[in-house]
């Protein structure tokens, strides 16, 4: 069944991916009408999330952010499909890294790097990192998809430009092995997912609400002495993004406990507050907010 579904859908995805950009974004506008007006995909979740973290905004302001978000989400979903066939030159033109020299500084320190980012702006086109002039092997951390055929497609897309993917369940032993080999790697991690289990978790304030947070990036950085940077992505205009690396720490073991995670959250929060329409509001980030905090949990702030 998985194979049948894949081969029914894949030809359509391929056709969409090779469309000229003006036609491509016209398709995105049509998808927006279906998703926003006809289907109303997770509209209640989006509205609830926005009202939760922006209690000072009125209904008209919330509705405007929500509509702009759905426009962006449809663009981003289609851009993921575009990644099937987009050329290296086109990708480099549309996703620009403004300060790749940061990596040269860290290479002089003989440091591997964890790149932390959120579900903000374009996280799919981070695949441009490998062709941005950064003299590191890049690795993307990803969660496997249940349909093995679509999982293989995602792996193929995200590794088109010589990046390598590491499934989440292999991170704890694969990255230490790479570091031990002496290779300097860049490990890209989308770090704002919500843990499935809130018990015995670390909790932090995010957008005014206390939520459980993954600590894997900080723990790995300390354990393996990896530098940590935040990937600040801005949408310049439709289909064009600029990314800046912001230092979280070059020396993780000199940071106070949990400070790496707090800095990451602060960077992400500021971006969301400045341009909220580019965050992934369909993501149920605050689903644990009403759950009691277990006595074995650690409250960071």
C-alpha positions in Angstrom: 0.0 0.0 0.0 2.9 2.4 0.8 4.4 1.8 -2.6 1.1 2.4 -4.4 0.5 5.7 -2.6 4.0 6.8 -3.3 3.8 6.1 -7.1 0.4 7.7 -7.3 1.7 10.9 -5.7 5.4 11.1 -6.8 4.8 12.0 -10.5 2.6 14.9 -9.5 5.4 16.1 -7.1 8.0 15.9 -9.8 5.9 17.9 -12.3 5.3 20.6 -9.7 9.0 20.7 -8.9 10.1 21.5 -12.5 7.5 24.3 -13.0 8.9 27.8 -13.6 8.8 29.8 -10.4 5.9 32.2 -11.5 3.7 29.2 -12.3 5.0 27.4 -9.2 3.9 30.2 -6.9 0.6 30.4 -8.7 0.0 26.8 -7.8 0.9 27.7 -4.2 -1.8 30.4 -4.2 -4.4 27.8 -5.4 -3.2 25.4 -2.6 -3.6 28.2 -0.1 -7.3 28.7 -1.1 -8.0 25.0 -0.5 -6.0 24.7 2.7 -7.2 28.0 4.3 -10.7 28.5 3.1 -12.1 25.1 2.1 -10.2 22.6 4.3 -9.3 24.9 7.2 -6.3 22.7 8.0 -5.6 22.9 11.7 -7.1 26.4 11.8 -8.3 26.0 15.3 -4.8 24.9 16.5 -3.2 27.9 14.8 -5.8 30.3 16.2 -5.4 28.9 19.7 -1.6 29.0 19.6 -1.6 32.6 18.4 -4.1 33.8 21.0 -2.1 31.9 23.7 1.2 33.6 23.0 -0.1 37.0 21.9 -2.9 37.7 24.4 -2.4 41.5 23.8 -3.5 41.2 20.1 -7.1 41.6 19.1 -9.0 39.2 16.8 -8.3 41.2 13.7 -4.6 41.2 14.3 -4.7 37.4 15.1 -6.6 36.8 11.9 -4.1 38.8 9.8 -1.1 36.8 11.2 -3.0 33.5 10.7 -3.8 34.3 7.0 -0.2 35.4 6.3 1.1 32.3 8.0 -1.0 30.0 5.8 0.3 31.8 2.7 3.9 31.2 3.9 3.2 27.6 4.9 1.9 26.8 1.5 4.9 28.4 -0.2 7.3 26.5 2.1 5.6 23.2 1.5 5.8 23.8 -2.3 9.4 24.9 -1.9 10.2 21.5 -0.2 8.8 19.9 -3.4 10.9 22.2 -5.5 13.9 20.8 -3.8 13.4 17.6 -5.8 14.9 19.2 -8.9 16.2 22.7 -8.0 19.7 23.4 -9.2 22.6 24.2 -7.0 23.0 27.6 -8.6 19.3 28.5 -8.1 19.3 27.3 -4.5 22.4 29.4 -3.7 20.6 32.4 -5.2 17.5 31.9 -3.2 19.0 30.9 0.2 21.9 33.1 1.0 24.2 32.6 4.0 25.5 36.0 5.0 28.4 35.1 7.3 29.8 31.7 6.4 33.2 33.1 7.6 32.0 32.2 11.2 32.8 28.6 10.3 36.3 29.5 9.3 36.8 31.0 12.7 35.6 27.8 14.4 37.7 25.6 12.1 40.8 27.4 13.4 39.7 26.3 16.9 39.4 22.7 15.5 35.7 22.7 16.5 32.7 20.8 15.2 29.5 22.8 15.2 25.9 22.3 16.2 23.5 24.5 14.2 20.3 25.0 16.2 17.2 26.4 14.4 13.4 26.3 14.8 10.4 25.7 12.5 10.8 29.2 11.2 11.0 30.7 7.7 12.6 28.1 5.5 14.2 25.2 7.3 13.9 22.8 4.3 16.3 24.9 2.2 19.0 24.7 4.8 20.3 22.0 2.4 22.1 25.0 0.8 24.6 24.9 3.7 26.8 22.3 2.1 27.2 24.4 -1.1 27.6 27.8 0.7 31.4 27.7 0.9 31.4 26.1 4.4 34.4 23.8 4.5 32.7 21.2 6.7 30.8 18.0 6.1 27.2 18.8 7.0 24.8 16.4 8.7 21.0 16.9 9.1 19.2 15.3 12.0 15.8 14.1 10.9 12.8 12.0 12.0 12.0 9.0 9.9 8.7 8.9 8.0 6.5 5.8 8.4 6.0 5.4 4.6 9.5 4.0 3.6 9.2 5.3 0.0 8.5 8.9 1.1 11.2 8.5 3.7 13.7 7.6 1.0 12.5 10.6 -1.1 13.0 13.0 1.8 16.5 11.5 2.4 17.3 11.9 -1.3 16.1 15.5 -1.3 17.9 16.6 1.8 21.2 14.9 0.8 21.2 16.1 -2.9 24.1 18.4 -2.2 26.3 15.9 -0.4 24.9 16.5 3.1 24.2 13.3 5.1 21.2 12.5 7.3 21.2 11.0 10.7 17.9 9.6 12.1 17.1 10.9 15.6 17.5 7.4 17.1 21.1 7.2 15.9 22.3 10.6 17.0 23.6 9.6 20.4 26.1 7.1 19.0 26.6 8.4 15.4 27.8 11.9 16.2 30.3 10.8 18.9 31.7 8.3 16.4 32.2 11.1 13.8 33.8 13.4 16.3 36.1 10.6 17.5 37.3 10.0 13.9 38.7 13.5 13.8 36.2 14.8 11.2 34.9 18.3 11.7 31.2 18.2 11.1 28.3 20.6 11.1 25.1 19.1 12.7 21.9 20.9 11.9 19.1 20.3 14.5 15.6 21.7 14.5 15.3 22.0 18.3 11.9 23.3 19.0 9.9 20.1 18.8 7.7 19.1 21.7 8.7 15.9 23.5 6.0 13.2 23.4 6.4 12.6 27.1 6.4 15.6 29.4 7.2 13.6 32.6 10.8 13.7 33.8 11.5 16.5 31.3 13.3 19.8 31.3 10.9 22.7 31.2 11.4 26.2 30.0 9.4 29.4 29.3 8.8 29.8 25.6 6.7 32.6 24.3 5.3 33.2 27.8 4.3 29.6 28.5 6.2 26.8 30.3 6.9 23.9 27.9 9.0 20.8 28.0 12.1 21.1 25.8 14.6 18.7 24.3 18.1 19.1 25.7 20.0 16.9 23.2 21.8 19.7 21.5 23.2 21.1 24.8 24.1 17.7 26.1 26.0 16.8 22.9 27.8 20.1 22.8 29.1 19.7 26.3 29.9 16.1 25.9 31.8 16.5 22.6 33.0 20.1 23.0 31.1 21.3 20.0 30.5 25.0 19.2 26.9 26.0 19.0 25.3 28.6 16.6 21.8 29.7 16.0 20.6 29.9 12.4 18.7 33.1 12.0 16.7 32.9 8.8 14.7 35.8 7.4 12.3 35.7 4.5 13.4 38.6 2.3 10.7 38.1 -0.3 8.7 35.3 -1.8 11.1 32.4 -2.5 14.2 34.3 -1.2 15.8 33.9 2.2 18.9 35.2 4.1 20.5 33.3 6.9 22.9 34.6 9.6 24.8 32.4 12.0 24.6 33.8 15.6 27.0 32.6 18.2 25.5 30.8 21.1 28.8 29.5 22.4 32.3 28.6 21.1 33.2 26.9 24.4 30.1 25.0 25.7 31.7 23.7 28.9 32.4 27.3 30.1 28.6 28.1 29.9 26.4 27.9 33.0 24.1 24.8 33.0 21.1 25.2 30.6 22.5 28.5 29.3 22.9 27.1 25.8 19.2 26.1 25.6 18.1 29.4 27.1 20.1 31.4 24.5 18.6 29.3 21.7 15.1 29.9 23.0 15.7 33.6 23.3 16.9 33.9 19.7 13.9 32.0 18.4 11.5 34.0 20.5 12.8 37.3 19.2 12.3 36.1 15.6 8.8 35.0 16.3 7.9 38.2 18.0 9.3 40.3 15.1 7.6 38.4 12.3 5.2 35.8 13.7 3.7 34.8 10.3 6.9 32.7 9.5 6.7 30.3 12.5 5.0 26.9 12.1 1.8 27.6 14.1 0.2 24.2 13.1 2.9 22.6 15.3 1.4 21.7 18.7 4.2 23.2 20.7 2.2 24.0 23.7 0.2 20.8 24.0 1.7 20.0 27.5 1.1 23.4 29.0 -1.6 22.2 31.4 0.1 19.1 32.5 1.5 19.0 36.0 5.3 19.1 36.2 6.7 15.8 37.5 8.8 16.0 40.7 11.7 14.6 38.8 11.5 17.2 36.1 14.0 20.1 36.0 12.5 23.6 35.6 15.1 25.8 33.8 13.3 29.1 34.1 
